């Protein structure tokens, strides 16, 4: 079967994660004046914090699924 066989009409496909338990949304905010004073680090820190929060939420979700399946 070709890769295009299951596409919705119009040729557009939904972007859905194929990895179980992961949320694929990263929220970023403009850097505050405090972060702007830190130079180039100011643009990466909010992104890193956002990734850390998302990773933590994903880990928590995976842990809860594991516990529910194993009865731990």
QUICOR-V532110 format. One line per field, one symbol per residue. burial: b if it has 9 or more other C-alpha atoms within 8 Angstrom, else e. Layout:
BEGIN
burial = ???
END
This chain:
BEGIN
burial = eeeeeebeeeeeeeeeeeeeeeeeeeeeeebeeebbeeeeebbeebbeebbeebeeebeebbeeeebeeeee
END
